[in-house]
Amino acid sequence: MNTQTTTSAASRPWQEELYDVLKEFDVSHVAYVPDGGHRVLIDRALADPEVNAIPLTTEEEGVAMMAGVHLGGGRGVLLMQSSGSGNCINMLSLISGGRFPFLTLVTMRGEFGEGNPWQFPMGQATQAVLEAMGLHCIRADTAADIIPAARAAANQAYFAGGAVAVLMGQRLIGAKRFW
């Protein structure tokens, strides 16, 4: 199954529009663990001289990175896959203790069309785990969902000081082949 890229033949790919939303909200730091579902965002961040694209070795480093970005007066976003959210559970407690805004975009696995059995457990637990750690989760399952979801999440994070995760479902990002 290929990644869904547009809402219509005349529109821009949703990934490009999503990056533009991050820029609208003055995001200056993009922390990521390499992921095919975030490829366009990562490539755009790497090419953007106004953005610090920060590769991570593990997702929990990104939580601390976002605290530092906030303390330095910037805005950041953590890009991760649902399987990586399990790596962050303990570090996510830093958000409520430190009371800093937090935005993460999570590509979901273990859902619609998933062929990799190893992705099911964390993919199915991601939303409950994030909510248990105090994050508000907003789902985006279609190209029509993602831009309004991203704007709502960025508004909640950067203006209300919330901790928000946009869960980008496999109907949106496409299922990866596994064999």
matplotlib code that plots the C-alpha trace (Angstrom):
import matplotlib.pyplot as plt

x = [0.0, 1.5, 1.4, -1.5, -0.1, -2.8, -6.5, -7.0, -5.0, -4.9, -3.7, -0.2, 0.9, -0.3, 3.2, 4.3, 1.3, 2.0, 5.6, 4.1, 1.9, 4.9, 6.5, 3.3, 3.8, 7.4, 8.8, 12.6, 13.6, 12.6, 13.9, 13.4, 14.4, 14.5, 11.1, 9.7, 6.4, 8.1, 10.5, 9.1, 9.1, 12.7, 13.9, 12.3, 13.7, 17.2, 17.0, 15.6, 18.3, 15.8, 15.3, 17.5, 16.9, 18.1, 18.6, 18.1, 19.3, 16.1, 12.8, 13.1, 16.0, 13.5, 11.4, 14.3, 15.3, 11.9, 12.2, 15.6, 14.1, 11.4, 13.8, 15.9, 12.8, 12.2, 9.5, 10.0, 8.3, 9.3, 8.7, 8.4, 6.8, 4.2, 6.7, 9.0, 6.4, 7.0, 10.6, 9.4, 7.1, 9.3, 10.7, 7.1, 6.7, 9.2, 6.5, 4.1, 6.9, 8.6, 5.3, 6.5, 4.6, 5.1, 4.1, 4.8, 3.7, 3.4, 3.2, 1.1, 1.9, 0.1, -3.2, -4.9, -3.0, 0.0, 2.0, 4.6, 3.4, 6.0, 4.3, 0.9, 1.5, 2.8, 0.7, -2.4, -1.3, 0.2, -2.9, -3.7, 0.0, 0.3, -3.0, -1.9, 1.2, -1.0, -0.8, -3.9, -4.1, -5.7, -6.1, -5.6, -6.7, -7.1, -5.4, -8.4, -7.8, -4.1, -3.9, -6.7, -5.4, -1.9, -3.1, -5.3, -2.4, 0.1, -2.3, -2.9, 0.8, 2.3, -0.5, -2.1, 1.1, -0.3, 1.2, -0.3, 0.3, -1.1, -1.5, -1.1, -3.0, -1.9, -4.8, -3.1, 0.6, 0.1, 1.0, 4.6, 5.3, 6.8, 8.1]
y = [0.0, 3.4, 6.4, 8.7, 12.0, 14.3, 15.1, 15.7, 15.9, 19.7, 20.0, 19.9, 16.8, 16.9, 16.4, 19.6, 21.4, 19.9, 21.3, 24.7, 24.6, 24.0, 27.1, 29.1, 28.4, 29.4, 25.9, 26.3, 22.8, 19.4, 16.4, 13.0, 9.4, 8.5, 7.2, 6.8, 8.3, 11.5, 11.5, 14.7, 16.6, 15.5, 16.3, 19.8, 20.5, 19.4, 21.8, 24.7, 27.1, 28.6, 25.2, 23.0, 19.4, 17.2, 13.5, 11.4, 7.9, 7.3, 9.1, 9.9, 12.2, 14.3, 15.0, 16.5, 18.3, 20.0, 21.1, 22.7, 24.3, 25.9, 27.1, 28.7, 30.6, 28.5, 26.1, 22.5, 19.4, 15.7, 13.4, 9.7, 6.4, 4.8, 2.1, 4.8, 6.2, 3.2, 4.4, 7.7, 6.7, 7.7, 10.8, 12.1, 12.8, 15.6, 17.5, 17.9, 18.5, 21.1, 22.6, 23.2, 23.1, 19.8, 18.8, 15.5, 14.1, 10.3, 8.0, 5.1, 1.4, -1.8, -0.5, -0.6, -2.9, -3.5, -6.5, -6.5, -8.4, -6.7, -3.3, -4.3, -4.2, -0.6, 0.6, -0.5, 0.9, 4.3, 6.5, 5.1, 5.3, 8.9, 9.9, 8.2, 10.4, 13.6, 14.2, 15.2, 13.0, 14.2, 11.6, 12.2, 9.3, 11.1, 13.8, 16.0, 15.5, 16.2, 20.0, 20.9, 18.4, 19.9, 23.5, 22.6, 20.7, 23.5, 26.0, 23.9, 23.4, 26.7, 29.1, 27.1, 25.4, 21.9, 18.6, 17.3, 14.4, 14.2, 10.5, 10.0, 6.8, 4.2, 5.1, 8.4, 7.4, 4.0, 0.5, -0.6, -4.0, -6.7, -10.0]
z = [0.0, -1.0, 1.2, 0.5, -0.6, -1.7, -1.1, -4.8, -8.0, -7.8, -4.2, -2.7, -0.9, 2.7, 4.0, 2.4, 3.9, 7.3, 7.2, 6.3, 9.3, 11.5, 10.0, 10.5, 14.2, 14.2, 14.9, 14.8, 16.0, 14.6, 16.5, 14.9, 14.8, 11.1, 9.9, 6.4, 7.4, 8.4, 5.4, 3.8, 7.1, 7.9, 4.4, 4.5, 8.0, 6.9, 3.9, 5.8, 7.0, 9.6, 11.3, 13.4, 12.4, 15.2, 14.6, 17.8, 18.7, 20.7, 21.1, 24.8, 24.0, 22.0, 25.1, 26.9, 23.7, 23.6, 27.2, 26.2, 23.1, 25.2, 27.9, 25.1, 23.8, 20.8, 19.5, 18.6, 17.5, 18.1, 15.2, 16.1, 15.2, 17.5, 18.5, 19.8, 22.1, 24.4, 24.7, 26.1, 28.9, 31.8, 30.1, 29.4, 33.1, 32.6, 30.7, 33.6, 36.1, 33.9, 32.6, 29.1, 25.8, 23.9, 20.4, 18.9, 15.5, 15.7, 12.7, 13.7, 13.1, 14.0, 12.4, 9.0, 6.6, 8.9, 7.8, 10.6, 13.6, 15.8, 15.3, 16.8, 20.5, 20.8, 17.9, 19.7, 23.1, 21.9, 22.5, 25.9, 27.0, 25.8, 27.5, 30.7, 30.7, 30.3, 26.6, 24.7, 21.5, 18.2, 15.5, 11.8, 9.6, 6.2, 4.3, 5.0, 8.8, 9.1, 8.5, 10.9, 13.5, 13.2, 13.6, 16.6, 18.2, 17.6, 19.0, 22.1, 22.6, 21.9, 23.0, 25.9, 27.0, 26.5, 25.8, 22.5, 20.2, 16.6, 15.9, 12.1, 11.3, 8.8, 6.5, 6.2, 6.0, 4.3, 5.5, 5.0, 3.4, 5.6, 4.2]

ax = plt.figure().add_subplot(projection="3d")
ax.plot(x, y, z, "-o")
ax.set_aspect("equal")
plt.show()
